[in-house]
Amino acid sequence: MSAIINKVETLWWYLSRPSYSVQLIQLFRRFLNREKERTRSEAMRWCQQVAIPMEEVLYKLGIDKIEYPWEVYTDYWQEAEKRAKRVPMVMGGAGAVEFIFTITRALKPVRLVETGVAYGWSTLAMLLGTLETESARVISTDMPYPKMGNEPYVGYVIPEDLRQRWLLIRKPDILAVPKAIKHFGGTIDFAHYDSDKSYTGRMLTYPRLWQALRKGGIFISDDVQDNIAFKEFSHQIGVEPLVFEYKGKYVGVLKK
Ligand SMILES: C[S@@+](CC[C@H](N)C(=O)[O-])C[C@H]1O[C@@H](n2cnc3c(N)ncnc32)[C@H](O)[C@@H]1O
């Protein structure tokens, strides 16, 4: 009974918020894709087979050392950690921040799109990674967790003086990603995917980001062990997937 009440409350949450209710289409598509949604074991086995160390992934991208944002920008990072302590709920965990920081610092992208913000650790890594590239802008998409009331805290760790180079689109990816890409005139240099972890969500948004990515641009997806979307997508586009383990999960990287 409580499961039914929970579902009805979730449905109401979506229906009473017009900017998020379009996500219901995705929830229905997930149901249609349910076999693909249950491919975690296959994806995990694949990740274990193909994973290489993070340093090697960087090396293949022409970068010879990892840099840590908390060492290079200690004050900003400490301020972010203080801000995180003021968040009264638990949101989604951080992506591979030192990897994101190292890549953005080395390759100097100027049009960056990320999906999924929560506290904002990966956003912070991108904003700090591009701090010396004055023209760089980060656009993030985020739809808050249904019923959690975490809207005011999305991106909370990002210090105020870094926010002028950041735009947050508070809509589900299905609407927000095309907007973010359009904002950059249709072409982006860097994409980080860390929002809807379903097969359905990834297979909608991976191609959109990939199509907009310029040649030589970098695409990163978090948690690729969740289902076979990343494996299938990399095969579809015919690009060598670079995968590394990070804190017991796997991150996938593609260079266009
Ligand atoms: C794992 S957290 C992001 C963590 C963040 N990248 C970091 O490194 O700190 C995932 C975020 O994506 C949001 N999200 C989930 N599904 C989404 C969707 N369909 N569209 C946009 N955001 C979504 C969640 O509410 C949450 O804020």
PDBQT file of the ligand as one rigid body, heavy atoms in Angstrom, charges set to zero:
ROOT
HETATM    1  C1  LIG A 301      24.913  12.115  -9.318  1.00  0.00    +0.000 C 
HETATM    2  S1  LIG A 301      24.142  13.667  -9.165  1.00  0.00    +0.000 S 
HETATM    3  C2  LIG A 301      25.278  14.749  -9.964  1.00  0.00    +0.000 C 
HETATM    4  C3  LIG A 301      26.575  14.889  -9.264  1.00  0.00    +0.000 C 
HETATM    5  C4  LIG A 301      27.452  15.982  -9.820  1.00  0.00    +0.000 C 
HETATM    6  N1  LIG A 301      27.752  15.784 -11.221  1.00  0.00    +0.000 N 
HETATM    7  C5  LIG A 301      28.772  16.060  -9.052  1.00  0.00    +0.000 C 
HETATM    8  O1  LIG A 301      29.805  15.581  -9.544  1.00  0.00    +0.000 OA
HETATM    9  O2  LIG A 301      28.751  16.603  -7.934  1.00  0.00    +0.000 OA
HETATM   10  C6  LIG A 301      22.847  13.567 -10.350  1.00  0.00    +0.000 C 
HETATM   11  C7  LIG A 301      22.008  14.830 -10.486  1.00  0.00    +0.000 C 
HETATM   12  O3  LIG A 301      21.249  14.723 -11.697  1.00  0.00    +0.000 OA
HETATM   13  C8  LIG A 301      19.900  15.100 -11.453  1.00  0.00    +0.000 C 
HETATM   14  N2  LIG A 301      19.053  14.417 -12.442  1.00  0.00    +0.000 N 
HETATM   15  C9  LIG A 301      18.591  13.153 -12.399  1.00  0.00    +0.000 A 
HETATM   16  N3  LIG A 301      17.842  12.893 -13.481  1.00  0.00    +0.000 NA
HETATM   17  C10 LIG A 301      17.848  14.022 -14.232  1.00  0.00    +0.000 A 
HETATM   18  C11 LIG A 301      17.267  14.388 -15.493  1.00  0.00    +0.000 A 
HETATM   19  N4  LIG A 301      16.521  13.534 -16.189  1.00  0.00    +0.000 N 
HETATM   20  N5  LIG A 301      17.490  15.631 -15.964  1.00  0.00    +0.000 NA
HETATM   21  C12 LIG A 301      18.275  16.506 -15.275  1.00  0.00    +0.000 A 
HETATM   22  N6  LIG A 301      18.832  16.226 -14.075  1.00  0.00    +0.000 NA
HETATM   23  C13 LIG A 301      18.623  14.996 -13.565  1.00  0.00    +0.000 A 
HETATM   24  C14 LIG A 301      19.672  14.671 -10.000  1.00  0.00    +0.000 C 
HETATM   25  O4  LIG A 301      18.587  15.320  -9.410  1.00  0.00    +0.000 OA
HETATM   26  C15 LIG A 301      20.998  15.051  -9.373  1.00  0.00    +0.000 C 
HETATM   27  O5  LIG A 301      21.007  16.396  -8.964  1.00  0.00    +0.000 OA
ENDROOT
TORSDOF 0
